[in-house]
Amino acid sequence: MSKTPMDRLALIIVIIGALNWLLMGLFQYDLVAAIFGGSASFISRTVYTIVGLSGLYSISLLFRESAPVRD
């Protein structure tokens, strides 16, 4: 399956979000909140929203048909 630029961008954003969750789980440190002034700030909420939307978009990657392999 060839990935579109949108697929790649969504996966990159999801990976960044997953790394933030890893930091939260291991060290109780929210990198997004630390960078953008707290978890309730508008910018932090925007980043969280973008990560969530990227996750929803990435669900579609699970259900796409792969192109047949040609010999």
PDB file with SEQRES, HELIX, SHEET and CRYST1 records, atoms N, CA, C and O in Angstrom:
SEQRES   1 A   71  MET SER LYS THR PRO MET ASP ARG LEU ALA LEU ILE ILE          
SEQRES   2 A   71  VAL ILE ILE GLY ALA LEU ASN TRP LEU LEU MET GLY LEU          
SEQRES   3 A   71  PHE GLN TYR ASP LEU VAL ALA ALA ILE PHE GLY GLY SER          
SEQRES   4 A   71  ALA SER PHE ILE SER ARG THR VAL TYR THR ILE VAL GLY          
SEQRES   5 A   71  LEU SER GLY LEU TYR SER ILE SER LEU LEU PHE ARG GLU          
SEQRES   6 A   71  SER ALA PRO VAL ARG ASP                                      
HELIX    1 AA1 PRO A    5  PHE A   27  1                                  23    
HELIX    2 AA2 LEU A   31  PHE A   36  1                                   6    
HELIX    3 AA3 PHE A   42  LEU A   62  1                                  21    
CRYST1    1.000    1.000    1.000  90.00  90.00  90.00 P 1           1          
ATOM      1  N   MET A   1       0.847  -1.176   0.000  1.00  0.00           N  
ATOM      2  CA  MET A   1       0.000   0.000   0.000  1.00  0.00           C  
ATOM      3  C   MET A   1       0.891   1.236   0.000  1.00  0.00           C  
ATOM      4  O   MET A   1       1.762   1.381   0.858  1.00  0.00           O  
ATOM      5  N   SER A   2       0.674   2.106  -0.944  1.00  0.00           N  
ATOM      6  CA  SER A   2       1.435   3.341  -0.949  1.00  0.00           C  
ATOM      7  C   SER A   2       0.729   4.345  -0.044  1.00  0.00           C  
ATOM      8  O   SER A   2      -0.496   4.467  -0.062  1.00  0.00           O  
ATOM      9  N   LYS A   3       1.505   5.042   0.725  1.00  0.00           N  
ATOM     10  CA  LYS A   3       0.948   6.003   1.673  1.00  0.00           C  
ATOM     11  C   LYS A   3       0.954   7.388   1.047  1.00  0.00           C  
ATOM     12  O   LYS A   3       1.922   7.786   0.399  1.00  0.00           O  
ATOM     13  N   THR A   4      -0.127   8.111   1.247  1.00  0.00           N  
ATOM     14  CA  THR A   4      -0.212   9.478   0.768  1.00  0.00           C  
ATOM     15  C   THR A   4       0.516  10.388   1.765  1.00  0.00           C  
ATOM     16  O   THR A   4       0.789   9.973   2.891  1.00  0.00           O  
ATOM     17  N   PRO A   5       0.831  11.614   1.363  1.00  0.00           N  
ATOM     18  CA  PRO A   5       1.439  12.549   2.316  1.00  0.00           C  
ATOM     19  C   PRO A   5       0.565  12.765   3.559  1.00  0.00           C  
ATOM     20  O   PRO A   5       1.081  12.950   4.661  1.00  0.00           O  
ATOM     21  N   MET A   6      -0.763  12.739   3.371  1.00  0.00           N  
ATOM     22  CA  MET A   6      -1.666  12.889   4.521  1.00  0.00           C  
ATOM     23  C   MET A   6      -1.533  11.705   5.470  1.00  0.00           C  
ATOM     24  O   MET A   6      -1.565  11.888   6.687  1.00  0.00           O  
ATOM     25  N   ASP A   7      -1.385  10.499   4.939  1.00  0.00           N  
ATOM     26  CA  ASP A   7      -1.183   9.305   5.770  1.00  0.00           C  
ATOM     27  C   ASP A   7       0.083   9.445   6.599  1.00  0.00           C  
ATOM     28  O   ASP A   7       0.087   9.187   7.802  1.00  0.00           O  
ATOM     29  N   ARG A   8       1.147   9.856   5.941  1.00  0.00           N  
ATOM     30  CA  ARG A   8       2.433  10.000   6.639  1.00  0.00           C  
ATOM     31  C   ARG A   8       2.360  11.073   7.723  1.00  0.00           C  
ATOM     32  O   ARG A   8       2.864  10.871   8.828  1.00  0.00           O  
ATOM     33  N   LEU A   9       1.736  12.212   7.415  1.00  0.00           N  
ATOM     34  CA  LEU A   9       1.608  13.283   8.400  1.00  0.00           C  
ATOM     35  C   LEU A   9       0.794  12.818   9.596  1.00  0.00           C  
ATOM     36  O   LEU A   9       1.166  13.078  10.740  1.00  0.00           O  
ATOM     37  N   ALA A  10      -0.300  12.140   9.343  1.00  0.00           N  
ATOM     38  CA  ALA A  10      -1.140  11.644  10.444  1.00  0.00           C  
ATOM     39  C   ALA A  10      -0.361  10.668  11.318  1.00  0.00           C  
ATOM     40  O   ALA A  10      -0.451  10.726  12.544  1.00  0.00           O  
ATOM     41  N   LEU A  11       0.400   9.774  10.699  1.00  0.00           N  
ATOM     42  CA  LEU A  11       1.182   8.815  11.487  1.00  0.00           C  
ATOM     43  C   LEU A  11       2.262   9.500  12.303  1.00  0.00           C  
ATOM     44  O   LEU A  11       2.509   9.111  13.444  1.00  0.00           O  
ATOM     45  N   ILE A  12       2.905  10.504  11.747  1.00  0.00           N  
ATOM     46  CA  ILE A  12       3.926  11.247  12.494  1.00  0.00           C  
ATOM     47  C   ILE A  12       3.310  11.932  13.713  1.00  0.00           C  
ATOM     48  O   ILE A  12       3.874  11.895  14.806  1.00  0.00           O  
ATOM     49  N   ILE A  13       2.148  12.557  13.513  1.00  0.00           N  
ATOM     50  CA  ILE A  13       1.481  13.237  14.628  1.00  0.00           C  
ATOM     51  C   ILE A  13       1.034  12.233  15.680  1.00  0.00           C  
ATOM     52  O   ILE A  13       1.146  12.505  16.875  1.00  0.00           O  
ATOM     53  N   VAL A  14       0.532  11.087  15.261  1.00  0.00           N  
ATOM     54  CA  VAL A  14       0.126  10.051  16.218  1.00  0.00           C  
ATOM     55  C   VAL A  14       1.331   9.544  17.014  1.00  0.00           C  
ATOM     56  O   VAL A  14       1.222   9.307  18.217  1.00  0.00           O  
ATOM     57  N   ILE A  15       2.459   9.381  16.360  1.00  0.00           N  
ATOM     58  CA  ILE A  15       3.673   8.933  17.056  1.00  0.00           C  
ATOM     59  C   ILE A  15       4.108   9.970  18.078  1.00  0.00           C  
ATOM     60  O   ILE A  15       4.481   9.614  19.195  1.00  0.00           O  
ATOM     61  N   ILE A  16       4.068  11.243  17.717  1.00  0.00           N  
ATOM     62  CA  ILE A  16       4.422  12.300  18.671  1.00  0.00           C  
ATOM     63  C   ILE A  16       3.482  12.259  19.869  1.00  0.00           C  
ATOM     64  O   ILE A  16       3.922  12.383  21.012  1.00  0.00           O  
ATOM     65  N   GLY A  17       2.183  12.084  19.609  1.00  0.00           N  
ATOM     66  CA  GLY A  17       1.221  11.971  20.704  1.00  0.00           C  
ATOM     67  C   GLY A  17       1.485  10.760  21.585  1.00  0.00           C  
ATOM     68  O   GLY A  17       1.355  10.831  22.807  1.00  0.00           O  
ATOM     69  N   ALA A  18       1.858   9.648  20.958  1.00  0.00           N  
ATOM     70  CA  ALA A  18       2.161   8.443  21.733  1.00  0.00           C  
ATOM     71  C   ALA A  18       3.393   8.652  22.613  1.00  0.00           C  
ATOM     72  O   ALA A  18       3.437   8.173  23.746  1.00  0.00           O  
ATOM     73  N   LEU A  19       4.376   9.356  22.099  1.00  0.00           N  
ATOM     74  CA  LEU A  19       5.567   9.643  22.913  1.00  0.00           C  
ATOM     75  C   LEU A  19       5.211  10.548  24.092  1.00  0.00           C  
ATOM     76  O   LEU A  19       5.762  10.392  25.181  1.00  0.00           O  
ATOM     77  N   ASN A  20       4.301  11.485  23.881  1.00  0.00           N  
ATOM     78  CA  ASN A  20       3.852  12.320  24.996  1.00  0.00           C  
ATOM     79  C   ASN A  20       3.147  11.471  26.051  1.00  0.00           C  
ATOM     80  O   ASN A  20       3.346  11.676  27.249  1.00  0.00           O  
ATOM     81  N   TRP A  21       2.321  10.513  25.607  1.00  0.00           N  
ATOM     82  CA  TRP A  21       1.659   9.619  26.559  1.00  0.00           C  
ATOM     83  C   TRP A  21       2.675   8.736  27.292  1.00  0.00           C  
ATOM     84  O   TRP A  21       2.497   8.432  28.471  1.00  0.00           O  
ATOM     85  N   LEU A  22       3.726   8.330  26.600  1.00  0.00           N  
ATOM     86  CA  LEU A  22       4.780   7.551  27.256  1.00  0.00           C  
ATOM     87  C   LEU A  22       5.419   8.365  28.378  1.00  0.00           C  
ATOM     88  O   LEU A  22       5.639   7.855  29.477  1.00  0.00           O  
ATOM     89  N   LEU A  23       5.714   9.630  28.095  1.00  0.00           N  
ATOM     90  CA  LEU A  23       6.275  10.500  29.136  1.00  0.00           C  
ATOM     91  C   LEU A  23       5.302  10.665  30.293  1.00  0.00           C  
ATOM     92  O   LEU A  23       5.710  10.699  31.454  1.00  0.00           O  
ATOM     93  N   MET A  24       4.012  10.769  29.976  1.00  0.00           N  
ATOM     94  CA  MET A  24       3.008  10.895  31.037  1.00  0.00           C  
ATOM     95  C   MET A  24       2.962   9.631  31.900  1.00  0.00           C  
ATOM     96  O   MET A  24       2.891   9.704  33.126  1.00  0.00           O  
ATOM     97  N   GLY A  25       3.003   8.488  31.244  1.00  0.00           N  
ATOM     98  CA  GLY A  25       2.910   7.228  31.975  1.00  0.00           C  
ATOM     99  C   GLY A  25       4.127   6.939  32.834  1.00  0.00           C  
ATOM    100  O   GLY A  25       3.999   6.467  33.964  1.00  0.00           O  
ATOM    101  N   LEU A  26       5.294   7.218  32.306  1.00  0.00           N  
ATOM    102  CA  LEU A  26       6.523   6.878  33.028  1.00  0.00           C  
ATOM    103  C   LEU A  26       6.942   7.942  34.038  1.00  0.00           C  
ATOM    104  O   LEU A  26       7.407   7.618  35.131  1.00  0.00           O  
ATOM    105  N   PHE A  27       6.777   9.205  33.672  1.00  0.00           N  
ATOM    106  CA  PHE A  27       7.349  10.288  34.491  1.00  0.00           C  
ATOM    107  C   PHE A  27       6.334  11.335  34.932  1.00  0.00           C  
ATOM    108  O   PHE A  27       6.708  12.318  35.573  1.00  0.00           O  
ATOM    109  N   GLN A  28       5.059  11.147  34.604  1.00  0.00           N  
ATOM    110  CA  GLN A  28       4.013  12.123  34.900  1.00  0.00           C  
ATOM    111  C   GLN A  28       4.426  13.511  34.402  1.00  0.00           C  
ATOM    112  O   GLN A  28       4.260  14.509  35.103  1.00  0.00           O  
ATOM    113  N   TYR A  29       4.968  13.556  33.180  1.00  0.00           N  
ATOM    114  CA  TYR A  29       5.434  14.801  32.578  1.00  0.00           C  
ATOM    115  C   TYR A  29       4.733  14.993  31.240  1.00  0.00           C  
ATOM    116  O   TYR A  29       4.900  14.194  30.318  1.00  0.00           O  
ATOM    117  N   ASP A  30       3.955  16.051  31.146  1.00  0.00           N  
ATOM    118  CA  ASP A  30       3.223  16.361  29.921  1.00  0.00           C  
ATOM    119  C   ASP A  30       4.038  17.374  29.123  1.00  0.00           C  
ATOM    120  O   ASP A  30       4.034  18.565  29.433  1.00  0.00           O  
ATOM    121  N   LEU A  31       4.728  16.901  28.109  1.00  0.00           N  
ATOM    122  CA  LEU A  31       5.606  17.749  27.303  1.00  0.00           C  
ATOM    123  C   LEU A  31       4.825  18.845  26.580  1.00  0.00           C  
ATOM    124  O   LEU A  31       5.286  19.984  26.506  1.00  0.00           O  
ATOM    125  N   VAL A  32       3.673  18.521  26.059  1.00  0.00           N  
ATOM    126  CA  VAL A  32       2.856  19.521  25.353  1.00  0.00           C  
ATOM    127  C   VAL A  32       2.472  20.647  26.309  1.00  0.00           C  
ATOM    128  O   VAL A  32       2.595  21.823  25.965  1.00  0.00           O  
ATOM    129  N   ALA A  33       2.015  20.298  27.489  1.00  0.00           N  
ATOM    130  CA  ALA A  33       1.642  21.310  28.475  1.00  0.00           C  
ATOM    131  C   ALA A  33       2.853  22.133  28.899  1.00  0.00           C  
ATOM    132  O   ALA A  33       2.747  23.344  29.093  1.00  0.00           O  
ATOM    133  N   ALA A  34       3.994  21.482  29.042  1.00  0.00           N  
ATOM    134  CA  ALA A  34       5.198  22.200  29.444  1.00  0.00           C  
ATOM    135  C   ALA A  34       5.638  23.205  28.382  1.00  0.00           C  
ATOM    136  O   ALA A  34       6.087  24.303  28.711  1.00  0.00           O  
ATOM    137  N   ILE A  35       5.509  22.833  27.123  1.00  0.00           N  
ATOM    138  CA  ILE A  35       5.942  23.715  26.030  1.00  0.00           C  
ATOM    139  C   ILE A  35       4.953  24.867  25.829  1.00  0.00           C  
ATOM    140  O   ILE A  35       5.364  26.006  25.606  1.00  0.00           O  
ATOM    141  N   PHE A  36       3.650  24.572  25.908  1.00  0.00           N  
ATOM    142  CA  PHE A  36       2.644  25.550  25.518  1.00  0.00           C  
ATOM    143  C   PHE A  36       1.891  26.180  26.683  1.00  0.00           C  
ATOM    144  O   PHE A  36       0.822  26.755  26.475  1.00  0.00           O  
ATOM    145  N   GLY A  37       2.410  26.089  27.889  1.00  0.00           N  
ATOM    146  CA  GLY A  37       1.847  26.845  29.000  1.00  0.00           C  
ATOM    147  C   GLY A  37       0.690  26.210  29.738  1.00  0.00           C  
ATOM    148  O   GLY A  37      -0.249  26.908  30.121  1.00  0.00           O  
ATOM    149  N   GLY A  38       0.730  24.922  29.946  1.00  0.00           N  
ATOM    150  CA  GLY A  38      -0.305  24.247  30.713  1.00  0.00           C  
ATOM    151  C   GLY A  38      -1.297  23.520  29.837  1.00  0.00           C  
ATOM    152  O   GLY A  38      -1.507  23.880  28.678  1.00  0.00           O  
ATOM    153  N   SER A  39      -1.904  22.496  30.401  1.00  0.00           N  
ATOM    154  CA  SER A  39      -2.805  21.648  29.619  1.00  0.00           C  
ATOM    155  C   SER A  39      -4.120  22.339  29.283  1.00  0.00           C  
ATOM    156  O   SER A  39      -4.838  21.886  28.392  1.00  0.00           O  
ATOM    157  N   ALA A  40      -4.454  23.432  29.980  1.00  0.00           N  
ATOM    158  CA  ALA A  40      -5.706  24.124  29.720  1.00  0.00           C  
ATOM    159  C   ALA A  40      -5.538  25.282  28.736  1.00  0.00           C  
ATOM    160  O   ALA A  40      -6.524  25.919  28.364  1.00  0.00           O  
ATOM    161  N   SER A  41      -4.305  25.562  28.310  1.00  0.00           N  
ATOM    162  CA  SER A  41      -4.112  26.677  27.380  1.00  0.00           C  
ATOM    163  C   SER A  41      -4.701  26.333  26.018  1.00  0.00           C  
ATOM    164  O   SER A  41      -4.830  25.162  25.661  1.00  0.00           O  
ATOM    165  N   PHE A  42      -5.057  27.369  25.263  1.00  0.00           N  
ATOM    166  CA  PHE A  42      -5.681  27.170  23.957  1.00  0.00           C  
ATOM    167  C   PHE A  42      -4.760  26.405  23.020  1.00  0.00           C  
ATOM    168  O   PHE A  42      -5.218  25.528  22.287  1.00  0.00           O  
ATOM    169  N   ILE A  43      -3.482  26.717  23.030  1.00  0.00           N  
ATOM    170  CA  ILE A  43      -2.539  26.056  22.114  1.00  0.00           C  
ATOM    171  C   ILE A  43      -2.392  24.581  22.478  1.00  0.00           C  
ATOM    172  O   ILE A  43      -2.375  23.729  21.590  1.00  0.00           O  
ATOM    173  N   SER A  44      -2.288  24.267  23.756  1.00  0.00           N  
ATOM    174  CA  SER A  44      -2.189  22.863  24.176  1.00  0.00           C  
ATOM    175  C   SER A  44      -3.433  22.094  23.772  1.00  0.00           C  
ATOM    176  O   SER A  44      -3.333  20.975  23.269  1.00  0.00           O  
ATOM    177  N   ARG A  45      -4.595  22.676  23.984  1.00  0.00           N  
ATOM    178  CA  ARG A  45      -5.843  22.008  23.605  1.00  0.00           C  
ATOM    179  C   ARG A  45      -5.916  21.806  22.100  1.00  0.00           C  
ATOM    180  O   ARG A  45      -6.449  20.802  21.628  1.00  0.00           O  
ATOM    181  N   THR A  46      -5.379  22.762  21.346  1.00  0.00           N  
ATOM    182  CA  THR A  46      -5.348  22.625  19.891  1.00  0.00           C  
ATOM    183  C   THR A  46      -4.441  21.471  19.487  1.00  0.00           C  
ATOM    184  O   THR A  46      -4.790  20.683  18.608  1.00  0.00           O  
ATOM    185  N   VAL A  47      -3.276  21.369  20.127  1.00  0.00           N  
ATOM    186  CA  VAL A  47      -2.353  20.265  19.838  1.00  0.00           C  
ATOM    187  C   VAL A  47      -2.998  18.931  20.181  1.00  0.00           C  
ATOM    188  O   VAL A  47      -2.908  17.982  19.403  1.00  0.00           O  
ATOM    189  N   TYR A  48      -3.648  18.849  21.340  1.00  0.00           N  
ATOM    190  CA  TYR A  48      -4.326  17.602  21.724  1.00  0.00           C  
ATOM    191  C   TYR A  48      -5.416  17.240  20.711  1.00  0.00           C  
ATOM    192  O   TYR A  48      -5.593  16.068  20.379  1.00  0.00           O  
ATOM    193  N   THR A  49      -6.139  18.239  20.224  1.00  0.00           N  
ATOM    194  CA  THR A  49      -7.192  18.006  19.239  1.00  0.00           C  
ATOM    195  C   THR A  49      -6.609  17.493  17.932  1.00  0.00           C  
ATOM    196  O   THR A  49      -7.152  16.564  17.334  1.00  0.00           O  
ATOM    197  N   ILE A  50      -5.514  18.086  17.486  1.00  0.00           N  
ATOM    198  CA  ILE A  50      -4.865  17.646  16.240  1.00  0.00           C  
ATOM    199  C   ILE A  50      -4.369  16.212  16.376  1.00  0.00           C  
ATOM    200  O   ILE A  50      -4.504  15.418  15.444  1.00  0.00           O  
ATOM    201  N   VAL A  51      -3.800  15.876  17.523  1.00  0.00           N  
ATOM    202  CA  VAL A  51      -3.340  14.502  17.749  1.00  0.00           C  
ATOM    203  C   VAL A  51      -4.525  13.537  17.732  1.00  0.00           C  
ATOM    204  O   VAL A  51      -4.438  12.459  17.145  1.00  0.00           O  
ATOM    205  N   GLY A  52      -5.620  13.915  18.366  1.00  0.00           N  
ATOM    206  CA  GLY A  52      -6.803  13.062  18.375  1.00  0.00           C  
ATOM    207  C   GLY A  52      -7.396  12.872  16.992  1.00  0.00           C  
ATOM    208  O   GLY A  52      -7.772  11.758  16.628  1.00  0.00           O  
ATOM    209  N   LEU A  53      -7.485  13.949  16.212  1.00  0.00           N  
ATOM    210  CA  LEU A  53      -7.997  13.841  14.852  1.00  0.00           C  
ATOM    211  C   LEU A  53      -7.081  12.988  13.986  1.00  0.00           C  
ATOM    212  O   LEU A  53      -7.552  12.238  13.131  1.00  0.00           O  
ATOM    213  N   SER A  54      -5.773  13.102  14.204  1.00  0.00           N  
ATOM    214  CA  SER A  54      -4.820  12.266  13.462  1.00  0.00           C  
ATOM    215  C   SER A  54      -5.009  10.801  13.812  1.00  0.00           C  
ATOM    216  O   SER A  54      -4.898   9.931  12.947  1.00  0.00           O  
ATOM    217  N   GLY A  55      -5.294  10.526  15.079  1.00  0.00           N  
ATOM    218  CA  GLY A  55      -5.569   9.151  15.485  1.00  0.00           C  
ATOM    219  C   GLY A  55      -6.809   8.602  14.822  1.00  0.00           C  
ATOM    220  O   GLY A  55      -6.823   7.457  14.369  1.00  0.00           O  
ATOM    221  N   LEU A  56      -7.858   9.418  14.760  1.00  0.00           N  
ATOM    222  CA  LEU A  56      -9.082   8.980  14.083  1.00  0.00           C  
ATOM    223  C   LEU A  56      -8.836   8.738  12.602  1.00  0.00           C  
ATOM    224  O   LEU A  56      -9.324   7.755  12.043  1.00  0.00           O  
ATOM    225  N   TYR A  57      -8.087   9.621  11.966  1.00  0.00           N  
ATOM    226  CA  TYR A  57      -7.761   9.442  10.549  1.00  0.00           C  
ATOM    227  C   TYR A  57      -6.941   8.164  10.351  1.00  0.00           C  
ATOM    228  O   TYR A  57      -7.133   7.448   9.368  1.00  0.00           O  
ATOM    229  N   SER A  58      -6.037   7.882  11.272  1.00  0.00           N  
ATOM    230  CA  SER A  58      -5.165   6.712  11.148  1.00  0.00           C  
ATOM    231  C   SER A  58      -5.934   5.402  11.255  1.00  0.00           C  
ATOM    232  O   SER A  58      -5.454   4.367  10.791  1.00  0.00           O  
ATOM    233  N   ILE A  59      -7.109   5.429  11.853  1.00  0.00           N  
ATOM    234  CA  ILE A  59      -7.935   4.229  11.902  1.00  0.00           C  
ATOM    235  C   ILE A  59      -8.245   3.744  10.488  1.00  0.00           C  
ATOM    236  O   ILE A  59      -8.344   2.542  10.242  1.00  0.00           O  
ATOM    237  N   SER A  60      -8.395   4.691   9.564  1.00  0.00           N  
ATOM    238  CA  SER A  60      -8.709   4.313   8.183  1.00  0.00           C  
ATOM    239  C   SER A  60      -7.584   3.496   7.550  1.00  0.00           C  
ATOM    240  O   SER A  60      -7.828   2.727   6.620  1.00  0.00           O  
ATOM    241  N   LEU A  61      -6.377   3.653   8.034  1.00  0.00           N  
ATOM    242  CA  LEU A  61      -5.248   2.892   7.489  1.00  0.00           C  
ATOM    243  C   LEU A  61      -5.404   1.397   7.748  1.00  0.00           C  
ATOM    244  O   LEU A  61      -4.879   0.575   6.996  1.00  0.00           O  
ATOM    245  N   LEU A  62      -6.123   1.047   8.805  1.00  0.00           N  
ATOM    246  CA  LEU A  62      -6.324  -0.365   9.134  1.00  0.00           C  
ATOM    247  C   LEU A  62      -7.222  -1.075   8.123  1.00  0.00           C  
ATOM    248  O   LEU A  62      -7.107  -2.284   7.926  1.00  0.00           O  
ATOM    249  N   PHE A  63      -8.107  -0.327   7.490  1.00  0.00           N  
ATOM    250  CA  PHE A  63      -9.128  -0.932   6.658  1.00  0.00           C  
ATOM    251  C   PHE A  63      -8.898  -0.739   5.163  1.00  0.00           C  
ATOM    252  O   PHE A  63      -9.756  -1.098   4.357  1.00  0.00           O  
ATOM    253  N   ARG A  64      -7.785  -0.192   4.792  1.00  0.00           N  
ATOM    254  CA  ARG A  64      -7.500   0.010   3.376  1.00  0.00           C  
ATOM    255  C   ARG A  64      -6.967  -1.257   2.747  1.00  0.00           C  
ATOM    256  O   ARG A  64      -6.189  -1.992   3.356  1.00  0.00           O  
ATOM    257  N   GLU A  65      -7.384  -1.499   1.546  1.00  0.00           N  
ATOM    258  CA  GLU A  65      -6.884  -2.640   0.799  1.00  0.00           C  
ATOM    259  C   GLU A  65      -5.464  -2.329   0.306  1.00  0.00           C  
ATOM    260  O   GLU A  65      -5.175  -1.221  -0.146  1.00  0.00           O  
ATOM    261  N   SER A  66      -4.609  -3.314   0.405  1.00  0.00           N  
ATOM    262  CA  SER A  66      -3.258  -3.127  -0.129  1.00  0.00           C  
ATOM    263  C   SER A  66      -3.259  -3.476  -1.614  1.00  0.00           C  
ATOM    264  O   SER A  66      -4.031  -4.318  -2.072  1.00  0.00           O  
ATOM    265  N   ALA A  67      -2.391  -2.819  -2.340  1.00  0.00           N  
ATOM    266  CA  ALA A  67      -2.286  -3.084  -3.781  1.00  0.00           C  
ATOM    267  C   ALA A  67      -1.702  -4.480  -3.991  1.00  0.00           C  
ATOM    268  O   ALA A  67      -0.795  -4.879  -3.261  1.00  0.00           O  
ATOM    269  N   PRO A  68      -2.199  -5.220  -4.963  1.00  0.00           N  
ATOM    270  CA  PRO A  68      -1.666  -6.561  -5.208  1.00  0.00           C  
ATOM    271  C   PRO A  68      -0.207  -6.484  -5.666  1.00  0.00           C  
ATOM    272  O   PRO A  68       0.190  -5.567  -6.384  1.00  0.00           O  
ATOM    273  N   VAL A  69       0.566  -7.457  -5.236  1.00  0.00           N  
ATOM    274  CA  VAL A  69       1.973  -7.532  -5.616  1.00  0.00           C  
ATOM    275  C   VAL A  69       2.076  -8.153  -6.991  1.00  0.00           C  
ATOM    276  O   VAL A  69       1.531  -9.228  -7.247  1.00  0.00           O  
ATOM    277  N   ARG A  70       2.775  -7.470  -7.867  1.00  0.00           N  
ATOM    278  CA  ARG A  70       2.956  -7.991  -9.231  1.00  0.00           C  
ATOM    279  C   ARG A  70       4.317  -8.623  -9.364  1.00  0.00           C  
ATOM    280  O   ARG A  70       5.317  -8.077  -8.896  1.00  0.00           O  
ATOM    281  N   ASP A  71       4.356  -9.769  -9.998  1.00  0.00           N  
ATOM    282  CA  ASP A  71       5.627 -10.478 -10.201  1.00  0.00           C  
ATOM    283  C   ASP A  71       6.270 -10.072 -11.512  1.00  0.00           C  
ATOM    284  O   ASP A  71       7.345 -10.567 -11.851  1.00  0.00           O  
TER     285      ASP A  71                                                      
END                                                                             
